[in-house]
Amino acid sequence: MRNRDELKGRGEQLRGKVRQAVGDLTDDERMRAEGEVDEAKGRLREGFGRARRRVGRSIEDVGKSIKR
């Protein structure tokens, strides 16, 4: 199951893509650049969330094996 950071990262990526598209349609280079930044931030946040989830699973697995 995805965590909050993964979901927010996906949202930031989507927002970035929308801003890029609007920038393209309106010929607004600043809007397009801001969209690229938003998309990159979203990818980073999603990656952080994915890593956090994997570390959490590993810790749970270690805890389960210690209990045995």
Biopython code that builds the backbone (N, CA, C, O; Angstrom):
import numpy as np
from Bio.PDB.StructureBuilder import StructureBuilder

atoms = [
    (1, "MET", "N", (0.841, -1.182, 0.000)),
    (1, "MET", "CA", (0.000, 0.000, 0.000)),
    (1, "MET", "C", (0.888, 1.247, 0.000)),
    (1, "MET", "O", (1.890, 1.304, 0.713)),
    (2, "ARG", "N", (0.525, 2.208, -0.777)),
    (2, "ARG", "CA", (1.311, 3.435, -0.886)),
    (2, "ARG", "C", (1.140, 4.295, 0.360)),
    (2, "ARG", "O", (0.075, 4.327, 0.977)),
    (3, "ASN", "N", (2.211, 4.987, 0.711)),
    (3, "ASN", "CA", (2.131, 5.876, 1.864)),
    (3, "ASN", "C", (1.857, 7.313, 1.412)),
    (3, "ASN", "O", (1.748, 7.600, 0.220)),
    (4, "ARG", "N", (1.751, 8.187, 2.382)),
    (4, "ARG", "CA", (1.380, 9.579, 2.111)),
    (4, "ARG", "C", (2.369, 10.272, 1.171)),
    (4, "ARG", "O", (1.962, 11.011, 0.274)),
    (5, "ASP", "N", (3.673, 10.031, 1.377)),
    (5, "ASP", "CA", (4.663, 10.677, 0.519)),
    (5, "ASP", "C", (4.550, 10.203, -0.927)),
    (5, "ASP", "O", (4.704, 10.997, -1.855)),
    (6, "GLU", "N", (4.286, 8.933, -1.119)),
    (6, "GLU", "CA", (4.128, 8.422, -2.483)),
    (6, "GLU", "C", (2.920, 9.064, -3.163)),
    (6, "GLU", "O", (2.989, 9.460, -4.327)),
    (7, "LEU", "N", (1.823, 9.163, -2.432)),
    (7, "LEU", "CA", (0.610, 9.750, -3.007)),
    (7, "LEU", "C", (0.778, 11.241, -3.288)),
    (7, "LEU", "O", (0.374, 11.728, -4.343)),
    (8, "LYS", "N", (1.376, 11.962, -2.340)),
    (8, "LYS", "CA", (1.593, 13.391, -2.564)),
    (8, "LYS", "C", (2.568, 13.610, -3.716)),
    (8, "LYS", "O", (2.418, 14.556, -4.490)),
    (9, "GLY", "N", (3.559, 12.740, -3.827)),
    (9, "GLY", "CA", (4.504, 12.836, -4.936)),
    (9, "GLY", "C", (3.814, 12.658, -6.272)),
    (9, "GLY", "O", (4.096, 13.377, -7.230)),
    (10, "ARG", "N", (2.904, 11.692, -6.330)),
    (10, "ARG", "CA", (2.138, 11.492, -7.571)),
    (10, "ARG", "C", (1.323, 12.729, -7.907)),
    (10, "ARG", "O", (1.242, 13.141, -9.064)),
    (11, "GLY", "N", (0.717, 13.320, -6.870)),
    (11, "GLY", "CA", (-0.074, 14.530, -7.082)),
    (11, "GLY", "C", (0.772, 15.687, -7.592)),
    (11, "GLY", "O", (0.355, 16.424, -8.485)),
    (12, "GLU", "N", (1.968, 15.846, -7.019)),
    (12, "GLU", "CA", (2.863, 16.910, -7.470)),
    (12, "GLU", "C", (3.292, 16.688, -8.920)),
    (12, "GLU", "O", (3.405, 17.638, -9.695)),
    (13, "GLN", "N", (3.525, 15.440, -9.275)),
    (13, "GLN", "CA", (3.896, 15.142, -10.658)),
    (13, "GLN", "C", (2.762, 15.516, -11.608)),
    (13, "GLN", "O", (2.990, 16.117, -12.657)),
    (14, "LEU", "N", (1.550, 15.156, -11.231)),
    (14, "LEU", "CA", (0.392, 15.474, -12.065)),
    (14, "LEU", "C", (0.217, 16.983, -12.198)),
    (14, "LEU", "O", (-0.016, 17.496, -13.293)),
    (15, "ARG", "N", (0.331, 17.687, -11.075)),
    (15, "ARG", "CA", (0.211, 19.143, -11.109)),
    (15, "ARG", "C", (1.284, 19.744, -12.019)),
    (15, "ARG", "O", (1.016, 20.680, -12.773)),
    (16, "GLY", "N", (2.488, 19.204, -11.942)),
    (16, "GLY", "CA", (3.568, 19.691, -12.791)),
    (16, "GLY", "C", (3.286, 19.482, -14.263)),
    (16, "GLY", "O", (3.561, 20.357, -15.085)),
    (17, "LYS", "N", (2.740, 18.326, -14.597)),
    (17, "LYS", "CA", (2.422, 18.046, -16.000)),
    (17, "LYS", "C", (1.335, 18.986, -16.508)),
    (17, "LYS", "O", (1.381, 19.446, -17.649)),
    (18, "VAL", "N", (0.359, 19.265, -15.650)),
    (18, "VAL", "CA", (-0.717, 20.184, -16.038)),
    (18, "VAL", "C", (-0.146, 21.584, -16.258)),
    (18, "VAL", "O", (-0.475, 22.246, -17.242)),
    (19, "ARG", "N", (0.711, 22.032, -15.338)),
    (19, "ARG", "CA", (1.304, 23.367, -15.483)),
    (19, "ARG", "C", (2.149, 23.459, -16.756)),
    (19, "ARG", "O", (2.152, 24.488, -17.432)),
    (20, "GLN", "N", (2.854, 22.392, -17.073)),
    (20, "GLN", "CA", (3.646, 22.385, -18.304)),
    (20, "GLN", "C", (2.742, 22.510, -19.526)),
    (20, "GLN", "O", (3.037, 23.257, -20.458)),
    (21, "ALA", "N", (1.640, 21.767, -19.506)),
    (21, "ALA", "CA", (0.711, 21.813, -20.638)),
    (21, "ALA", "C", (0.101, 23.202, -20.783)),
    (21, "ALA", "O", (-0.016, 23.721, -21.893)),
    (22, "VAL", "N", (-0.286, 23.802, -19.661)),
    (22, "VAL", "CA", (-0.847, 25.156, -19.704)),
    (22, "VAL", "C", (0.213, 26.135, -20.215)),
    (22, "VAL", "O", (-0.087, 27.025, -21.011)),
    (23, "GLY", "N", (1.438, 25.965, -19.754)),
    (23, "GLY", "CA", (2.522, 26.825, -20.227)),
    (23, "GLY", "C", (2.739, 26.705, -21.721)),
    (23, "GLY", "O", (2.993, 27.694, -22.408)),
    (24, "ASP", "N", (2.636, 25.476, -22.219)),
    (24, "ASP", "CA", (2.772, 25.266, -23.665)),
    (24, "ASP", "C", (1.637, 25.942, -24.432)),
    (24, "ASP", "O", (1.864, 26.600, -25.448)),
    (25, "LEU", "N", (0.414, 25.770, -23.931)),
    (25, "LEU", "CA", (-0.751, 26.331, -24.622)),
    (25, "LEU", "C", (-0.754, 27.854, -24.625)),
    (25, "LEU", "O", (-1.178, 28.481, -25.596)),
    (26, "THR", "N", (-0.280, 28.441, -23.535)),
    (26, "THR", "CA", (-0.317, 29.902, -23.411)),
    (26, "THR", "C", (1.010, 30.556, -23.769)),
    (26, "THR", "O", (1.158, 31.774, -23.672)),
    (27, "ASP", "N", (1.959, 29.753, -24.178)),
    (27, "ASP", "CA", (3.301, 30.256, -24.519)),
    (27, "ASP", "C", (3.960, 30.951, -23.326)),
    (27, "ASP", "O", (4.669, 31.945, -23.486)),
    (28, "ASP", "N", (3.716, 30.414, -22.130)),
    (28, "ASP", "CA", (4.259, 30.977, -20.892)),
    (28, "ASP", "C", (5.427, 30.098, -20.439)),
    (28, "ASP", "O", (5.227, 29.036, -19.849)),
    (29, "GLU", "N", (6.630, 30.551, -20.721)),
    (29, "GLU", "CA", (7.824, 29.761, -20.411)),
    (29, "GLU", "C", (8.009, 29.586, -18.905)),
    (29, "GLU", "O", (8.472, 28.541, -18.449)),
    (30, "ARG", "N", (7.647, 30.608, -18.140)),
    (30, "ARG", "CA", (7.783, 30.503, -16.684)),
    (30, "ARG", "C", (6.860, 29.420, -16.123)),
    (30, "ARG", "O", (7.272, 28.626, -15.278)),
    (31, "MET", "N", (5.635, 29.391, -16.587)),
    (31, "MET", "CA", (4.676, 28.378, -16.140)),
    (31, "MET", "C", (5.189, 26.987, -16.491)),
    (31, "MET", "O", (5.099, 26.065, -15.680)),
    (32, "ARG", "N", (5.718, 26.840, -17.678)),
    (32, "ARG", "CA", (6.270, 25.551, -18.106)),
    (32, "ARG", "C", (7.429, 25.137, -17.208)),
    (32, "ARG", "O", (7.508, 23.982, -16.791)),
    (33, "ALA", "N", (8.324, 26.064, -16.908)),
    (33, "ALA", "CA", (9.477, 25.764, -16.054)),
    (33, "ALA", "C", (9.030, 25.392, -14.641)),
    (33, "ALA", "O", (9.581, 24.473, -14.036)),
    (34, "GLU", "N", (8.036, 26.103, -14.119)),
    (34, "GLU", "CA", (7.518, 25.777, -12.791)),
    (34, "GLU", "C", (6.902, 24.381, -12.789)),
    (34, "GLU", "O", (7.011, 23.648, -11.806)),
    (35, "GLY", "N", (6.261, 24.022, -13.883)),
    (35, "GLY", "CA", (5.695, 22.682, -14.003)),
    (35, "GLY", "C", (6.769, 21.612, -13.999)),
    (35, "GLY", "O", (6.593, 20.548, -13.405)),
    (36, "GLU", "N", (7.881, 21.893, -14.661)),
    (36, "GLU", "CA", (8.990, 20.934, -14.668)),
    (36, "GLU", "C", (9.552, 20.746, -13.264)),
    (36, "GLU", "O", (9.893, 19.633, -12.863)),
    (37, "VAL", "N", (9.646, 21.855, -12.519)),
    (37, "VAL", "CA", (10.135, 21.781, -11.138)),
    (37, "VAL", "C", (9.166, 20.974, -10.282)),
    (37, "VAL", "O", (9.586, 20.112, -9.510)),
    (38, "ASP", "N", (7.871, 21.250, -10.415)),
    (38, "ASP", "CA", (6.868, 20.505, -9.648)),
    (38, "ASP", "C", (6.944, 19.011, -9.950)),
    (38, "ASP", "O", (6.870, 18.181, -9.044)),
    (39, "GLU", "N", (7.090, 18.684, -11.211)),
    (39, "GLU", "CA", (7.153, 17.278, -11.598)),
    (39, "GLU", "C", (8.393, 16.608, -11.003)),
    (39, "GLU", "O", (8.316, 15.481, -10.514)),
    (40, "ALA", "N", (9.524, 17.291, -11.042)),
    (40, "ALA", "CA", (10.759, 16.735, -10.474)),
    (40, "ALA", "C", (10.633, 16.563, -8.963)),
    (40, "ALA", "O", (11.060, 15.546, -8.415)),
    (41, "LYS", "N", (10.047, 17.556, -8.286)),
    (41, "LYS", "CA", (9.840, 17.441, -6.840)),
    (41, "LYS", "C", (8.932, 16.257, -6.531)),
    (41, "LYS", "O", (9.150, 15.537, -5.557)),
    (42, "GLY", "N", (7.929, 16.063, -7.350)),
    (42, "GLY", "CA", (7.012, 14.944, -7.150)),
    (42, "GLY", "C", (7.699, 13.602, -7.305)),
    (42, "GLY", "O", (7.437, 12.672, -6.543)),
    (43, "ARG", "N", (8.581, 13.500, -8.297)),
    (43, "ARG", "CA", (9.328, 12.246, -8.480)),
    (43, "ARG", "C", (10.217, 11.969, -7.272)),
    (43, "ARG", "O", (10.315, 10.832, -6.811)),
    (44, "LEU", "N", (10.863, 13.017, -6.764)),
    (44, "LEU", "CA", (11.712, 12.850, -5.581)),
    (44, "LEU", "C", (10.896, 12.420, -4.367)),
    (44, "LEU", "O", (11.285, 11.511, -3.634)),
    (45, "ARG", "N", (9.764, 13.082, -4.166)),
    (45, "ARG", "CA", (8.938, 12.754, -3.004)),
    (45, "ARG", "C", (8.390, 11.335, -3.100)),
    (45, "ARG", "O", (8.351, 10.611, -2.106)),
    (46, "GLU", "N", (7.971, 10.944, -4.289)),
    (46, "GLU", "CA", (7.464, 9.586, -4.468)),
    (46, "GLU", "C", (8.577, 8.566, -4.210)),
    (46, "GLU", "O", (8.345, 7.537, -3.577)),
    (47, "GLY", "N", (9.775, 8.853, -4.699)),
    (47, "GLY", "CA", (10.912, 7.959, -4.467)),
    (47, "GLY", "C", (11.252, 7.855, -2.995)),
    (47, "GLY", "O", (11.556, 6.769, -2.502)),
    (48, "PHE", "N", (11.205, 8.982, -2.282)),
    (48, "PHE", "CA", (11.441, 8.975, -0.842)),
    (48, "PHE", "C", (10.393, 8.113, -0.144)),
    (48, "PHE", "O", (10.726, 7.313, 0.730)),
    (49, "GLY", "N", (9.149, 8.272, -0.524)),
    (49, "GLY", "CA", (8.074, 7.484, 0.080)),
    (49, "GLY", "C", (8.239, 6.003, -0.184)),
    (49, "GLY", "O", (7.992, 5.180, 0.698)),
    (50, "ARG", "N", (8.657, 5.656, -1.395)),
    (50, "ARG", "CA", (8.880, 4.253, -1.749)),
    (50, "ARG", "C", (10.016, 3.673, -0.897)),
    (50, "ARG", "O", (9.905, 2.560, -0.384)),
    (51, "ALA", "N", (11.099, 4.430, -0.750)),
    (51, "ALA", "CA", (12.228, 3.968, 0.064)),
    (51, "ALA", "C", (11.799, 3.814, 1.518)),
    (51, "ALA", "O", (12.176, 2.851, 2.187)),
    (52, "ARG", "N", (11.016, 4.759, 1.996)),
    (52, "ARG", "CA", (10.536, 4.705, 3.382)),
    (52, "ARG", "C", (9.675, 3.461, 3.619)),
    (52, "ARG", "O", (9.780, 2.799, 4.652)),
    (53, "ARG", "N", (8.827, 3.163, 2.643)),
    (53, "ARG", "CA", (7.974, 1.982, 2.757)),
    (53, "ARG", "C", (8.812, 0.708, 2.789)),
    (53, "ARG", "O", (8.547, -0.195, 3.582)),
    (54, "ARG", "N", (9.821, 0.638, 1.930)),
    (54, "ARG", "CA", (10.669, -0.556, 1.871)),
    (54, "ARG", "C", (11.462, -0.739, 3.160)),
    (54, "ARG", "O", (11.607, -1.861, 3.644)),
    (55, "VAL", "N", (11.976, 0.356, 3.719)),
    (55, "VAL", "CA", (12.704, 0.271, 4.987)),
    (55, "VAL", "C", (11.759, -0.214, 6.082)),
    (55, "VAL", "O", (12.133, -1.051, 6.904)),
    (56, "GLY", "N", (10.549, 0.308, 6.092)),
    (56, "GLY", "CA", (9.568, -0.127, 7.086)),
    (56, "GLY", "C", (9.274, -1.610, 6.984)),
    (56, "GLY", "O", (9.172, -2.296, 8.001)),
    (57, "ARG", "N", (9.138, -2.106, 5.776)),
    (57, "ARG", "CA", (8.901, -3.541, 5.586)),
    (57, "ARG", "C", (10.085, -4.358, 6.081)),
    (57, "ARG", "O", (9.909, -5.397, 6.719)),
    (58, "SER", "N", (11.282, -3.889, 5.786)),
    (58, "SER", "CA", (12.479, -4.613, 6.225)),
    (58, "SER", "C", (12.547, -4.669, 7.744)),
    (58, "SER", "O", (12.892, -5.704, 8.314)),
    (59, "ILE", "N", (12.223, -3.572, 8.392)),
    (59, "ILE", "CA", (12.227, -3.545, 9.855)),
    (59, "ILE", "C", (11.184, -4.509, 10.400)),
    (59, "ILE", "O", (11.443, -5.222, 11.370)),
    (60, "GLU", "N", (10.010, -4.536, 9.785)),
    (60, "GLU", "CA", (8.972, -5.478, 10.215)),
    (60, "GLU", "C", (9.440, -6.914, 10.046)),
    (60, "GLU", "O", (9.215, -7.747, 10.924)),
    (61, "ASP", "N", (10.084, -7.212, 8.931)),
    (61, "ASP", "CA", (10.582, -8.568, 8.686)),
    (61, "ASP", "C", (11.621, -8.972, 9.722)),
    (61, "ASP", "O", (11.615, -10.107, 10.198)),
    (62, "VAL", "N", (12.510, -8.051, 10.071)),
    (62, "VAL", "CA", (13.520, -8.345, 11.094)),
    (62, "VAL", "C", (12.831, -8.601, 12.426)),
    (62, "VAL", "O", (13.190, -9.532, 13.147)),
    (63, "GLY", "N", (11.854, -7.785, 12.749)),
    (63, "GLY", "CA", (11.118, -7.968, 14.001)),
    (63, "GLY", "C", (10.412, -9.310, 14.052)),
    (63, "GLY", "O", (10.399, -9.959, 15.097)),
    (64, "LYS", "N", (9.828, -9.733, 12.949)),
    (64, "LYS", "CA", (9.141, -11.025, 12.897)),
    (64, "LYS", "C", (10.123, -12.171, 13.061)),
    (64, "LYS", "O", (9.826, -13.146, 13.751)),
    (65, "SER", "N", (11.293, -12.066, 12.435)),
    (65, "SER", "CA", (12.266, -13.155, 12.529)),
    (65, "SER", "C", (12.883, -13.224, 13.925)),
    (65, "SER", "O", (13.288, -14.302, 14.359)),
    (66, "ILE", "N", (12.962, -12.107, 14.631)),
    (66, "ILE", "CA", (13.489, -12.116, 15.999)),
    (66, "ILE", "C", (12.495, -12.793, 16.933)),
    (66, "ILE", "O", (12.907, -13.492, 17.859)),
    (67, "LYS", "N", (11.209, -12.604, 16.713)),
    (67, "LYS", "CA", (10.178, -13.199, 17.570)),
    (67, "LYS", "C", (10.140, -14.708, 17.466)),
    (67, "LYS", "O", (9.678, -15.378, 18.390)),
    (68, "ARG", "N", (10.617, -15.259, 16.355)),
    (68, "ARG", "CA", (10.545, -16.704, 16.147)),
    (68, "ARG", "C", (11.488, -17.431, 16.999)),
    (68, "ARG", "O", (11.550, -18.659, 16.944)),
]
sb = StructureBuilder()
sb.init_structure("model")
sb.init_model(0)
sb.init_chain("A")
sb.init_seg("    ")
for serial, (resi, resn, name, xyz) in enumerate(atoms, 1):
    if name == "N":
        sb.init_residue(resn, " ", resi, " ")
    sb.init_atom(name, np.array(xyz, "f"), 0.0, 1.0, " ", f" {name:<3s}", serial, name[0])
structure = sb.get_structure()
